[in-house]
Amino acid sequence: MEVVYPILIGAGIISMILALFIQRKSPIDSDSATQTHRSIDKAELEKDMQKISRQLKQEHERLSADVQDTRADLLQEVQQLRKRIDQLEKQGSERSQMIDPPLKSEPVLTSEPVAEVDMLALRERYRRAFELSKEGLSYDEIAKRLGAGRGEIDLIFSLAAKNERGQADA
């Protein structure tokens, strides 16, 4: 894609030179000086076009080399990053194996105390919201007074309702 730009620029320059050459053309004269001038213009034009062509080729080769160098650097960096990821994953799995055995030896707690703790934590954290609800305020009014969003208040009360239903089922 980067190669297209220098080619288009070169084509534009060539077309401008040709347009300039065509505009300078005057009606056909039998004067030999005019024809000599035209032949000189053509020779200069050909030299300029060859020079531009060489410059475009050199620019293309330079850009291609730059792209190849960048690509090689990126591939090398990707390989290094993959090795580093593999190392970190290996270290993480070794550490988790070292940590996991002590955790398995602990007794397993029942889910009922956890549910009670969760419900108590929820009620304590949002105590003011539950107090306002007991006063008969709507969720919108509670949200305004607490400076919270309506969605947040809905979420608090829906979680509390789910926890209460879960305890009632048990």
C-alpha positions in Angstrom: 0.0 0.0 0.0 2.9 2.4 0.8 4.4 1.7 -2.6 1.3 3.0 -4.4 1.8 6.6 -3.1 5.2 7.2 -4.8 4.0 5.6 -8.0 0.9 7.9 -8.0 3.1 10.9 -7.3 5.4 10.0 -10.1 2.5 9.5 -12.5 1.1 12.9 -11.5 4.4 14.6 -12.1 4.7 13.0 -15.5 1.2 14.0 -16.5 1.9 17.6 -15.4 5.1 17.7 -17.4 3.2 16.3 -20.4 0.4 18.9 -20.0 3.0 21.7 -19.8 4.7 20.4 -22.9 1.4 20.2 -24.8 0.4 23.8 -23.7 3.8 25.2 -24.9 3.2 23.6 -28.3 2.5 26.3 -30.8 0.9 25.8 -34.2 3.2 24.0 -36.7 5.8 26.4 -38.0 8.2 25.7 -40.7 10.8 27.6 -38.8 13.8 25.4 -38.0 14.5 27.1 -34.7 11.1 26.1 -33.4 11.7 22.5 -34.4 15.1 22.5 -32.8 13.6 23.9 -29.6 11.0 21.1 -29.7 13.6 18.4 -30.1 15.5 19.9 -27.2 12.3 19.9 -25.1 11.7 16.3 -25.9 15.2 15.3 -25.0 15.0 17.2 -21.7 11.6 15.6 -21.1 12.9 12.1 -21.7 15.8 12.8 -19.3 13.5 14.2 -16.7 11.2 11.2 -17.0 14.1 8.8 -16.7 15.4 10.6 -13.7 12.0 10.5 -12.1 11.7 6.8 -12.9 15.0 6.1 -11.2 14.0 8.1 -8.2 10.8 6.2 -7.9 12.5 2.9 -8.2 15.1 3.9 -5.5 12.3 5.1 -3.2 10.4 1.9 -3.8 13.4 -0.2 -2.9 14.1 1.9 0.2 10.5 1.6 1.4 10.5 -2.1 0.7 13.6 -2.5 2.7 12.1 -0.5 5.6 9.0 -2.6 5.5 11.0 -5.8 5.7 13.1 -4.5 8.5 10.1 -3.4 10.5 8.4 -6.7 9.8 11.4 -8.7 11.0 11.6 -6.5 14.2 8.0 -7.1 14.9 8.2 -10.8 14.4 11.2 -10.9 16.8 9.3 -8.9 19.4 6.3 -11.2 19.1 8.5 -14.2 19.7 10.0 -12.6 22.8 6.6 -11.7 24.1 5.3 -15.3 23.5 8.3 -16.7 25.4 7.6 -14.2 28.3 3.9 -15.2 28.4 4.9 -18.9 28.5 7.3 -18.1 31.4 4.7 -16.2 33.3 2.0 -18.8 32.8 4.5 -21.5 34.1 5.3 -19.4 37.1 1.7 -18.7 37.8 0.8 -22.4 37.6 3.7 -23.3 39.9 2.6 -20.7 42.4 -1.0 -21.8 42.3 0.1 -25.4 43.0 2.0 -24.2 46.0 -0.9 -22.2 47.3 -3.8 -24.7 46.5 -2.9 -27.6 48.9 -3.3 -25.5 52.2 -6.6 -24.2 51.0 -8.0 -27.7 50.4 -7.2 -28.8 54.0 -9.5 -26.1 55.5 -13.0 -27.2 56.4 -15.7 -26.3 54.0 -18.3 -23.8 55.4 -22.0 -24.3 54.8 -23.8 -22.0 52.5 -26.3 -20.7 55.0 -23.9 -18.6 57.1 -22.4 -17.2 54.0 -25.8 -16.2 52.7 -26.6 -14.6 56.1 -23.3 -12.7 56.0 -24.0 -11.6 52.5 -27.4 -10.3 53.4 -26.2 -8.6 56.5 -23.4 -7.0 54.5 -25.8 -5.8 51.9 -28.2 -4.4 54.4 -25.5 -2.7 56.4 -23.8 -1.1 53.3 -27.1 0.2 51.9 -28.8 0.7 55.3 -29.9 4.3 54.4 -31.5 3.0 51.2 -33.5 0.4 53.1 -34.5 3.0 55.7 -35.9 5.3 53.0 -37.7 2.4 51.5 -39.4 1.6 54.8 -40.5 5.2 55.0 -42.4 4.6 51.8 -40.3 6.5 49.3 -40.1 5.4 45.7 -36.9 4.2 44.1 -36.6 7.5 42.2 -36.9 9.5 45.4 -34.4 7.2 47.1 -31.9 7.6 44.2 -32.3 11.4 44.4 -31.7 11.6 48.1 -28.7 9.3 48.1 -27.2 10.8 44.9 -27.2 7.4 43.3 -28.6 6.2 40.0 -32.0 4.7 39.6 -30.4 1.5 38.2 -28.1 1.2 41.2 -31.1 1.5 43.6 -33.1 -1.1 41.6 -30.1 -3.5 41.7 -29.8 -3.1 45.5 -33.4 -3.9 46.1 -33.5 -6.7 43.6 -30.4 -8.4 45.2 -32.0 -8.0 48.6 -35.2 -9.6 47.4 -33.3 -12.5 45.8 -31.4 -13.1 49.1 -34.7 -13.0 51.1 -36.4 -15.4 48.7 -33.3 -17.7 48.9 -33.5 -17.8 52.7 -37.2 -18.3 52.6 -36.8 -21.4 50.4 -34.2 -22.9 52.7 
